[in-house]
Amino acid sequence: MTFFMNGSDSESHLDFVSFSKAVKSQFETCPFPFEDEKVLSDQSWKIVPPHWFNAVGRPGKPFYDRGRFLVAGCGTGNEAFNIARAFPNLEVVAFDASPRAIDIALRWQKASGINNVHFLQEDLLNPNLAQSLGHNFDWISCHEVLAYVYDPQAALAHLASCLSPEGCLYIGVKGTFHPTVRLAPAISLFSLSMDSPEQVKRTREVLCLCDNLMGIPIDKGIGAQPESYLKNHVFGVHHDPFPLHTWIEIIHNAGLQYINSLYTSMSFLQLQDNRFFDLLTELDLPTLHSLIDHCNPSFFHMIVASKPRMTPPFAPADKKEFLRWRPLVDLWDRTKIPAVQPPYNQVLDVTFDIPGLYRQLPLKLSSYLIEFLRRSDGSRSVSQLVAEIGVDIKVEELFTALARFYFTSLLNFLPPL
Ligand SMILES: C[S@@+](CC[C@H](N)C(=O)[O-])C[C@H]1O[C@@H](n2cnc3c(N)ncnc32)[C@H](O)[C@@H]1O
């Protein structure tokens, strides 16, 4: 594996000890994300959208109403505090390798009165992680951590052993199109550093310029990030970001199953012209997502994985098999889908409101499909719903129509009863 240290002229190959030491020292010197009261108050928490996490990871299960949530690599605790406050019935455990980060988190916990979170110092590379933390977590979140871990595959295998059989794991990692990757050459071109207040000022100016070149507003770009972000994410020791297909491989080798990736799904949703869509249904979901990420690289991967589980046969092998699975609209409010009238042979413009993805989705759809989605509550199989609606539709046509929703997890499938 190669490591990239922005600010140096070339890629550096570090061994396990030097890499881990450098990472530890950078987060001890500059804890992330905050040291001050923003640890508690900052609500700009844009980690995995909880509704999407739930619908993708545990379709048909109640939403975060109880269970155990593990925050792996919690830093100074902002994510853990936000989750614990938003979902007071969850029992949250949060750990980080940095003693200083945990000290800060504990200090702010005392001030907050939030008591459904338990902070502790632990290392993702501890092979006995599950003995230390437990192996029955329903949810695990590991946001912006794995780039700083020497062996992400071992880390994921350890997290896998902490998951309950039906639990799911979220991994947030930068993609190859992340702005910090695109601006990297500017660091050596302008010999930037963070070594003195004057250099920090000049570094910010150059980063703002790069943000502008990337079309990102200056006040929302990398140049406007807190010093801890610049020191760790831009100048710190970390892995060079991997494309999605590498993460899919790492997940698989760690004994987990890739379920979905948010931004890949979103870019798939933007596919406007469906004339050649059939070709895509020749691929299985991980292969399709890898292809999408190659064609349109994500700036960030928000990946959901689980223990190996039965997934619907949405691959070309046997298109008839999927007729037995029970479709479920779980991520958005199915009851708000407009009712349409028989004979269901029109093509209509509809806009679905998908708050779990923070977006509205305008689509041109056959009215039978609108009705199909409206009735997809997970209680009946595809073939039962088709019979209920009373349309005469070819299996291949239905497969293609539903695949588009399935590949983005807007439509899930529960196993046959
Ligand atoms: C960029 S911060 C992310 C913090 C938090 N997840 C967030 O998004 O706000 C990365 C964190 O990973 C922690 N970390 C790095 N290597 C680790 C390891 N092997 N085990 C546990 N935590 C680790 C660091 O100490 C640091 O606090």
The ligand as a Gaussian input file, in Angstrom:
#p B3LYP/6-31G(d) Opt

LIG

0 1
 C      -10.368000      12.716000      11.179000
 S      -10.693000      12.138000      12.783000
 C      -12.410000      11.718000      12.676000
 C      -13.121000      11.834000      13.996000
 C      -14.631000      11.596000      13.934000
 N      -14.962000      10.300000      13.421000
 C      -15.291000      12.666000      13.113000
 O      -15.634000      12.441000      11.937000
 O      -15.481000      13.767000      13.633000
 C       -9.899000      10.579000      12.806000
 C       -9.857000       9.943000      14.179000
 O       -9.451000       8.585000      14.029000
 C       -8.673000       8.245000      15.168000
 N       -7.872000       7.055000      14.852000
 C       -6.845000       6.939000      13.989000
 N       -6.355000       5.687000      14.026000
 C       -7.095000       4.991000      14.906000
 C       -7.102000       3.647000      15.365000
 N       -6.198000       2.772000      14.916000
 N       -8.010000       3.276000      16.271000
 C       -8.924000       4.167000      16.737000
 N       -8.982000       5.453000      16.352000
 C       -8.076000       5.865000      15.445000
 C       -7.845000       9.495000      15.394000
 O       -7.274000       9.523000      16.689000
 C       -8.843000      10.594000      15.116000
 O       -9.479000      11.038000      16.282000

